[in-house]
């Protein structure tokens, strides 16, 4: 099982390069950066994690900038958006952003995506909350056309463009994996339909149970759609430092377990990474 780490990279956290090097040195496979363009002050949308919205949500740097810095500071560490809010980004520009970072990183980019939860934030971008899932699907379909076709076109309800040419193309073929974040069953269905991976939260328990309950159901969805388990592996976010639990995730067939780090300096973060380096050795032998 691979291990990753995510952090809201801010002007008061470790730098992207500093964190990336620390992760690579300790045997982590990937580094993930979330995004919020801004947080409207109305706070009408409740924080999914409950309670007050943490300050780091207001302060996060752009993930494509931070992940480029991380990729340039490392040799093998994969870098991923965890997650990119495609509902708030132009698909043509996003296709170029992802292809460009995959080029400069030498094929190390993981395109984690989500449909968003903050209605006011996306409304400021001109996105309607009620139709955001279809908008994201169309944008991802259009982005894949741009990545894989010399002359791409797309005609949908929300995304529409005639034949066009755009380079660079990604290093990874046919393209970087689109890894769909969100809960079961809605996000799982989206992953089955147009993703190359699914990102549920380790500690999230819904009406369908926890990941040990939902992962078999997700794999049944894949089978029903004529897809193999390997075509859409699971990346688990928000994992705790419990060796026995991590081994259960490994035995469940989870591809990647990721820890969420605080937006803090090295003196606070590195001891956590050292502890996880021991867990990586313990789980993977």
N, C-alpha and C positions, 0 to 999 in steps of 0.2 A: 504494500500500500504506500502511495506517495503521501507526502505531507506538505502543506502550504500554510501561509500566514497572511492575514489581511490587517491593514491598518488604515485609518483615516489620516492620510499624510497632510500635515498642516505646517504652518510656520513656527509651531512650538513643539513639533514631534521630531523624531529622528529624521534625517534627510532620506530621500528615496535611495540614494546610492549607499549610504551608511547601512540602512536596513537590509538592502539587497545583498550586500557583501556579507553581513552577519548571518543571514539566512543560508546563503550558499556554503559558507564555511562550516555550518552545523548540519548539513545534510538535508536541508529542505529542498523540495523540488520546485516550488512556485511561490510567488509573491502576488498578492491581490490588492487592488485599490478600488474602493467604492466611489460613488460620486453623488453630489447634489450641487446643482448650479447655484442655488440660493435657497433660503427658507423664508417664505412669507411670514410676516409677523402675526397674521390672523390666528394661526395655529388651529384652524378649524378641523383639519385632518388629525385624528389621534395617532400618536406614535405606536406602531405595531408592537414594539417591545414593552409598552406600558409605561406609565409615569411621564415625567418631563423628557423632552427631546434633549439628548446629550449635546453639549456645546460643539463637539467635533463635527456634527452634522452641518452646522452653519459654516464651518471653517475649512472644509476639505478642499484641497487643491484639485486641479483638473487631472483626471487619472491618466490621460494620454501623455501629458507632460511628465508626470512623476514616473510613470512606468518606462518611458524612454530613457530617463536618467538611470533608472534601476537596471535596465537592459545593458546600457553602455558600461556600467560598473561591474558587470558579471560576465561569465563565460557560458554557463550552462543553465542558470536559473530561468525558469519560465516566468513570464509576467502576464497578469490577467486583470481584466476589469471585473470587480466583484461587488456590484454589477454596474454595467453601463445602462443608463436610462435612455434607451433608444426612442422612447416616446417623446423625448425632448431634444432629439438631434436630427438634423437633416440627413437623409439616407445617402445622398451622393457624397457629401463631405465625410460622413462616417465611414463609408466604404474606402475612401482614400486614406483616412486616418489609420484604420486598421491595417490596410495593405502596406502603408508606409512604415508603421512601427514593426510589422512582421518582417519587412525588408531589413530595417536597421538592426533588428534583434536577431537576424539570421534564422527566422522561422520559430521563434520562441513565444509567440503571443497566443493567449487564450481569451476568447471573446465571451466573457460572461455578461449576460444581459438580463434585464427585468422590465416589467411594465410600469413600475412605480406605484407608490401608495399615497403620495402627497398631492391631493387634488389641486390645491391652490398653486403649488409649484409648477405643475404641468400646464395649468390654465394660463399662467404667465407666458408660457411658450406657445400658446395657441392650441393646446391639445385638450380635447374633451375627455373627462375622466371615464365616462360611460363606454366610449368606443376605443379606449387606449389599447386594448388587447389586439383588436383587429388591425389597428394602425401599426403596432409593433410587428405583427406577422407580415404585413405587406412590406414594411421597411426592410425586414430581414430577407424576405424573398427577393426584393429589388437589389439589396446589397450583394446577395449571392450571385445574381445575374451579372452585376458589374464586375465582381471578382473573377468570374469564370468565362465570360464571353468577350471576344474582341469588339463586338458591337452589341451592346446590351440595350434592351428596352423593357419597360414594365408598364402595365396598364391595370390599375386597381381602383378601388373607390377613393383611397386617400393618397396613393402614390401613383404618379402618372408621368412617364417620359418616353419620348420617341427614341429611335436608335441613336446611341451616343457612344463615345469612346473615352475611356478613362484608364490611366495607368498611374502608379505601378500596380501589378497584380501581386497578391501575397506570395511569399516563398512556399508556404505549406499548400499542398495540393489535395483536394481541389481548392481548399481555403482553410483558414484557422477554424477550429471547432467553435460552434455557437453553443454555449452552455447556458441553459435556461434556468434562471433562479426563480424560486417561489415554492409555495406549499402545494401539497396534494389535496385535491386531484387536478385543479385548474392548470397550475404550472406544469405538472407532469404531462398533461395532455398536450400542452404547447411544446414541450420537449420532444414528445413522440412525433408530433406533426412536422416540426421544422428544426429540431435541435440535434446536436451531436453530444449532448450531455444534459444532466439535470442537477441543480443545486438546491437541495432542501436544507433546512436548518436542523442541526443535531438535537437541540433541546426542545423543538417545537412539537407539541402534542395537540392534534386536532381531533375532530370527530372520527377520523379514520385511524387514530392511534399515532404512535411514534414511528420513527424510520424503520424499525424492525417489523412493523405492520404494513407500512406503505410501500416499502421497496419491493416486496413480492407482488403487490398489486400493480406497481409501475411496470415491472417486468412482464406481467400478464398483458398489460396494455401494449407493450412493444411487440410481444408475440402475436397479438391479435392484429396489429398493423403490419405484420410481416417483416418485422425488424429483429435483429439479434440484440442480445444484451450488450455485446461489445460495441455496437454501433452507437450506443447512448449511455455511457457509463455515468456513475454517480460521484459527484464531488460534494462532500458534506462540510458545511460551514458551521462555525460556532462550537467546535469540539472542545471538550474539557480534558484536562491532563490526568486522565484515569486510564492506566495501562490496560486493565481488564476490559473496559468499555471500548477502547481503541482496538483491541484484539477482536472483539465482537463485530465491530465495523469491518475490520479486515476480513473476517470469516464470512461476513454478509456479502462480500464482493465489492465493497466500496473502493473506488479507484483512488480517491484522494480525501484525506481528512485535513481540515484547515482550522487553525486557531485564530481567534480575533484578538488582536493586540491593542492596548490603549494608545492613544495619540500622545506619546510621551518620549522623553529623551532616553539615551542609551542606558543610563544608570538604572532606570526603572525597567527597561525592556529586556536587556541582555540576560539578566538572571532567569527570566521566563524562557528565553530561547535556549539557554543552557539546559534547563530542566527538560524542555521538549527534545533537545538533541539526545538526551538519555532515553526518552520515551521512544524516539525513532529507532534507536538501536534495540531496545527491548522488544518492540512490536515486530520489527523486521529481521531480528536476529543478526 
